[in-house]
């Protein structure tokens, strides 16, 4: 009888605890908006199906969803719940209207899955408002430099970070003479310009910078024929800047001289790669693949970590006060585990997330940057990208 009475008391206590947790979970609901262009060319089926090395395989919303699920248990214990709300538009005006409507409902945290030009417009239009934008898919250096905004945080590595990682590896391997093939698109030129800066920084020599153009016009044969593009130069490695990926995938094994290919194909600098096997990465990859039915890419990882960063700040501050949450996110106290082995937080001079870069082929991570031996006076991660003394960002 005593044992049965004790069991009833235990069951009652557990029920009361569960009820308390359930009540607590309803205290604060943190809604995170996800800004998307409905007609975003980066996610056309023709591009994602090709599985180019440096491009996304699908919308990073799936990465954010995985993070929300991971935060559920901790959130219940702390009285905070997390919810995603997709905000889609076909134009800047539609996106602004979506932001206005969401802000009126109290949504102040927005993951921005937008092309760089749109993100710059949105960031400028929302300057001074009580909002935080988390860039998860735009690499442009200008967004971290002249066009930076104090409320715009960057999870995806910039072109400068990516090319610094690549240049460190080439310098370490003593592959110092580089031929650069550069496409005609603005993103190609940004990638190529960033690599030229990184090459100078780490003691590489660009033996030539040659334009290419994907064309069937016989009059432009010298711009799309790989033999002609790679002949007549002495080089150790071939760098290619091709944001579309269509030309770059044909370059390996087609050069006149047998040389490794890096950049948009061959060996690429990435925020994330499905074959990374350390620091809990396989478990994250499995959770993502179960949800999205595809491999995780850098944009997915950036969205996942953006939500995890919001969750960490909310759990530390109670989640209800935007000013406290914003201050914690931008403080040195923030500690994020991005499953890449280093503590991650945001650089105070441009809001870029410090992080390692994975140098990977299609099916293997060859190295992780910063490469051993490349040191910084305060944080070796700051050897990747614009350091504080180089920054042109003025908040």
N, C-alpha and C positions, 0 to 999 in steps of 0.2 A: 504493500500500500504506500509506504514511504517512497519507494523507488518510483512508483507510478506518479505520485504527487510531485516528486522532483522533476520527472520528465515533463510534466505539464507546465511547471514553472519555467523550465528551460525553453520549451516551445513558445511560451508566452513572451519570454524575454527576446527570443530571436524574432518573433513577429513584430514586437515593438521596435526593435532595432531596424528591421527592414522597412517598417513604416516611416521611421525617422529619416532613414536614408532616402526613401522615396520622396518624403516631403522636402528634405533638404535639396534633392536633385532639382526640384521645381523652383528653388529660390532665384537662381540666375540662369537665364537662357541666353547664350552668346550666339547670335546669328552672324555667320561669315558669308558675305556676298562673293560670288565668283563672276567677274566681268569677262564676257566672251563676245567676239564678233561672230555673228551667225554665218557670215560668208568668208571666214578666214581661210585664205588660200593655203596656209601651212598644213591644214588638215584635210585637204582634198584626198579622196580615196586613191587617186592615181599616184599621189606622192607617198602616202603612208604605206601603200601596198608594196612599193619598191624597196622599202626598208633601207634607205640610205643611212650611212653610219652616223651622221651628225644631225639628223632630223628626228622630230617626234613621230611616234607611231600612232598617236591618238591624243585626244584632249586630256590635259593634266587634271581635269576634274576627278578622274579616278584616283589619282594620288591623294587628293584632298579627302576623298571619301574614306580611304583606308585609314588616314590619320584620325578622322572623327571617330571611327570605330575603335581605334586603339585608345582614345582618350575617355571612352565611355565610363570605364570602371573608376578611374581616378576622379573624373568629374563628379560622379555620384557621391563619392566619399567627401568631396569638398563642396558640394552643393552647387555645382556649375554644370550645365549641359551645353552641348555644341551642336549647331545645326548649319547646314550649307543651303544657300539660296542662289540659284543661277540667275544672272542678270545678262540677258542677251540683247544685242542690237545690231543693225546692219549699217549704222552710220554713227559718227561722233555725236550727233544730236540725240539719237535714240539712246546711246549709252549714257549720255549726261542725264537724260530724263529718267533712266533706270536708277542712276545713282541718287538723284534728287528724291525719287519715291522711296528708295530703300533708306536713305538718311532720315526721311520724315518718320519712318517706322523705328528708328533707333539703330539702324545698321551702320556701323562706323568702321568696320574692318573689311577690306575688299582685296581678294586675290585678283590680280590683273593678268589675265591670259590674253594679251593683246600684242599686235605688231608694234614695233618701236615707235613709229610715227603717231599711231593712235594713243599709245601710252603717254608719250610726251605731251600731246594735246590735253588728255584727261588730267594728267598731273598738274599742268599749268592752270587748267580751268578750276581745279579743286584746291588750289593753294590757299592756305589760311583757314580752311575749314577743319572741323574736328573729325578728320578721317585719317586712316592709315591705308596706303596702297602697298601691296606686296607683289613685286614683279617676279613672275615665275617663268617667263618665256621670251624675254627680249634681252639680247646680249650687247646691244650697242653701248660703246664707251661714252658717247655724249650724254646718255641718261645718268651716268655716274660722274660726269665732268660738268661742262657748261650748263646743261639742261637739268641738273640735279634739283630735287625738291626735298625739303626736310620731312615730308610725310610719305615719301616714296622709298621703300626698302627693297633691296635686290637679293633674291635667293639664288638665281641662276648666275653662274660666273660670267664676267664680261669677256669681250674679245681679248682685252689686254691680259687678263688672268690666264685665259686659255693658251694664248701664244707664248706667254712667259713660261708656262709649264712645259710647252713643247720645246722652246729654245733651251731651257735648262737641260732637258734630256739629250738634245742633240750636242750640246756643249760637253756634257758628261761622256757621251759616246765618242767625242772628238770627230763628229761629222760636221765639220765647220763650214764647208763650202756648199751653199744652197742655191739651187735654181728655183725661182718662184713663178708659177703659172697662175694668172689672175683673171677671173671672169669679169664680165661687163656690168653686173648688177651692183647696186649700192652696197648690199651686204657683202658681196665679194670684195669690193674695194676696202670696206672697213676691216675685214678679216686680214687682207693682204697688208694694209697699212699698220695694223696692230702687230703683225708678224715682223715687219721691217723694223719697227721700234724694238721688239723683243730681241731680234737678231743683233742689233747694235748694242743692246744692253748686256747681252751674254757672249759677246765676242765672236759671233758668226759673220760670215761674209756672204752677201747676196751677189752671186756672180752675174746674175741678170734677172730682170723682171719682165716677163713676156705675157702679153694679153692672149687669151683664147676666146673663142666664140663658137658655140654649138650651132653649126650651120650646114646646109646641104649645097650652098652656093659654091661652085667650083672656083669662082674668083676669090673666095675667102679660104682657099685650101690651106694656106699657111697658118690660119687661125684655129683650125680644128683638127689638123693632122698631127697626131702625137709624135710621129717620127720627126717631122719638121720642127715641132715645138721644142724637142729635146736634143736636137743635134747641134754640134758646134760650140758646146760649152763643157767645161770640166767642172763637175760637181760631185759631191758625196751623197746628197739626198735631194729629193724633189719635193718642194712644198706646193700644194695646190689649194687655191681659195675658190670654192664653188658652192655657193649656198643652195643651189638647186640640186646638186649631187649627180645630175644626169651625165655630165661630161666626166667628172672625177672618177666614177666607178669603172671607166674604161681605161684609166691610165696605168694601174699596176700591171707589170709584165709586158707592157707595150712600149716602154721607153727604148731609145736606141742603145743606151748603155744600161747594164743591170744595176739599178739603184733603188733604194727604199723610197717609198712614197709616204708623205705625212700631210696632215692638215685635214682636208675634207674627206680623204680616203686613205686607206692603208693604216696609219697610226694616227688616231684623232684624240684631241684633248676634250674630255667629257666630264660633266658633272656627275654622271652615274652610268654604270654599265651592269647588265644583268649577270655577268660572269664574276663580279667582285665577290670574293669568298671570305672576307675577314670582317670582324667587328659587328657581327650580327646581320650582315648583308643578305646571306641566303634566306634567312627567315623573312626579312622584309620583301625580298623578291617573290617568295612563295605566296605571301599574303596578297601582294599586288596582282600577281598572275591569276590567282583564284578569283579576284574581283573583276579584273579588266580583260581576262582571257588573252593577254599579250605580255610581252616583256616590258619591263620598266625602263624608261629613258630619263634623261636629265630634267626635262620639264615636269615629268611626273614626280620625280624626287623633290624638285623645288616646291611644288604645290604641297606635297606631303610634309615637308619640313616647315613650310610657312604655317600650316595649321598646327603642327607640333609646337612651333614657337609661340603662337597665340595661346595654345593650351598651357604651356609652361608659364607664361606671364599671367594668365588668368588664375591658375591654381596658386601662384605665389602672391597675388594681390587681391584675391577674392572675386575678380572677374567683373564686378559691377561698375567700377570707376574707370572711365576711359583714360583720364589723365594719368592715373597710376599705372595702368596697363601699358600705355605708350612709353612712359618714363622707364619702366622695367625692360621693355623690349630693346630700348636704345642704350641701356646701361651696361657697364662691364660685368655686372653681376649675372647677366643672362648666360646660361650654359646650355648649349644644345648638343645632343648626340646625333650627328648626321650619318652614323654608321660608316664613317670613312676614317675613323681613328683619331681625329683631333677635335678638341673642344671648339665649337663654332659660336661666333657672335658677330655683331654688326660693327663695321668700322665707323667710328664717330665722324670722320671727315667726309664720307660720301654714302653712308648707309649700305655699303656692299657687305654681304655675308663673307666672313673669312672661312675658307674651306680648302681642303686638298682637291687637286684635279687628277682624274684618272686618265692615263694614257693607254688607249685600248684599240685593238683591232676588232673585227666583227665578232670574234668569239673568245677574246682573252684580254685581261688587263695586264699590260706589259710592265707598267711602272706607275707609281703614285708620286705626284709632285706636291710640295717642294722636294726636289731630288736632294739626297744627302750631300752635304758640303756647301749648299747654297744657304747662307745664313743671313739673319736680320738682327739688328741690335736689340729689338724687343720681342718680335714674334716672327718666326720663320715663314708663317703663312703670308706675311706681308711682303715677301719677295715675289708674290704673284699679283700682278695688277698695279694700279697706281698707288704708291705710298703717299703718306700725308704730305711730304715735302713736294711731291709731284702733282698733287691734286689741284685742279682748277674749279672744284666745287666750292661754292660759297653759300652756305645756308643763310 
